[in-house]
């Protein structure tokens, strides 16, 4: 069967600048300071793919809250990685740090599904 995934909301979505490459000409983003062009590629931090790990199980609301807590920690670490990359917390506005959430190999109670949906 195909792997289930969810395309996420504004705070968890595709990274807008994932395709940024400076291999042919200088490029500037309106919210980032200008940098001298050196001709080398800039490797941005990769956006997250959040998952529910472990064996197949029935996920209740308490387990869903555990997943969400872990995801929030991962998102915070990734957000800090991007802030360190761009050097300015204010430049993070509008940048998505998570690509998708994989929810496969689990069975979710109604309450767990609602909790995850409200997070997304």
C-alpha positions in Angstrom: 0.0 0.0 0.0 1.1 3.6 -0.5 2.5 5.5 2.3 0.1 8.1 3.8 1.3 11.6 4.1 -0.2 15.0 4.9 0.8 18.3 3.3 0.8 20.6 6.2 -0.5 24.1 7.0 1.4 27.4 7.0 3.7 26.6 9.9 4.4 23.1 8.6 4.6 23.3 4.8 7.1 23.2 1.9 10.2 25.3 2.4 9.8 28.2 0.0 13.5 28.6 -0.6 14.4 24.9 -0.9 15.4 25.3 -4.5 17.7 28.3 -3.9 21.0 27.9 -5.7 23.6 30.5 -6.4 25.5 28.6 -9.1 24.9 30.9 -12.1 24.3 34.4 -10.9 23.9 36.5 -7.7 20.4 36.2 -6.2 18.9 38.2 -3.3 15.8 37.6 -1.2 13.9 40.7 -0.1 14.1 39.8 3.6 17.8 38.7 3.7 20.8 40.9 3.7 22.9 41.0 0.5 25.8 38.7 0.5 28.8 38.9 -1.8 28.6 36.3 -4.6 31.4 33.8 -4.5 30.3 31.4 -7.2 29.8 28.5 -4.8 26.5 26.9 -4.1 24.8 27.5 -0.7 23.3 24.5 0.9 20.2 25.3 2.9 19.2 23.2 5.8 16.8 20.4 4.6 13.2 20.8 5.6 11.8 18.3 8.1 9.7 15.3 7.3 7.9 14.4 10.6 6.9 10.8 11.2 5.2 8.5 13.6 7.9 5.8 14.4 7.6 2.4 15.9 5.6 -0.7 15.3 2.0 -0.7 14.1 -0.3 0.3 16.9 -3.6 1.9 17.8 -2.9 5.5 18.6 -5.1 7.1 21.3 -5.2 10.8 22.3 -2.4 10.4 24.8 -0.1 8.8 22.3 -1.0 11.5 19.7 0.0 14.1 22.3 3.4 12.3 22.7 3.9 12.5 18.9 2.9 16.1 18.8 5.3 16.9 21.7 8.2 15.2 19.8 7.3 17.1 16.6 7.3 20.4 18.4 10.8 19.7 19.7 12.0 18.7 16.2 10.4 21.9 14.7 12.0 24.1 17.4 15.4 22.6 16.6 15.0 23.0 12.9 13.7 26.6 13.3 16.9 27.3 15.3 19.0 25.7 12.5 17.4 28.0 10.0 17.7 31.1 12.2 21.4 30.3 12.6 21.7 29.9 8.8 20.1 33.2 7.9 21.5 35.0 10.9 18.3 36.9 11.7 15.2 35.6 13.5 13.1 38.2 11.7 14.1 36.7 8.3 12.2 33.5 9.2 8.8 35.0 8.5 7.2 33.0 5.7 9.8 30.3 5.5 8.5 26.8 6.0 10.7 24.4 7.9 8.7 21.2 7.5 7.9 19.5 4.2 5.4 16.8 5.3 4.1 14.6 8.0 3.9 10.8 7.5 1.2 9.1 9.5 1.4 5.6 8.0 1.5 2.2 9.8 -0.8 3.4 12.6 -4.5 3.2 13.4 -5.9 6.4 15.0 -8.8 6.8 17.4 -11.2 9.6 16.5 -9.8 11.7 19.4 -6.2 11.1 18.3 -7.0 12.1 14.7 -8.7 15.3 15.9 -5.7 16.1 18.1 -3.3 15.6 15.2 -5.5 17.5 12.8 -5.7 20.5 15.2 -1.8 20.5 15.4 -1.5 20.5 11.7 
